């Protein structure tokens, strides 16, 4: 992949998904998207990465029905 194409792809991803961080590793030929401390998405192409981010964002957030501190560990 050319440096110019990589630069354009990174710019497009960063513009489209401004709350995500993006990296391209030319040695592993992998694209990475990072969001917060716990979310990392890996793909072979920038287009595949964008598709995975869209799919990830479309999923409903997992929310616990119990208030904090009311889990099994605190039932003792």
Secondary structure, 3 states (H helix, E strand, C coil): CCHHHHHHHHHHHHHHCCCCEEEEECCCCEEEEEECCCEEEEECCHHHHHHHHHHHHHCCCCCCCCCCCCCHHHCC
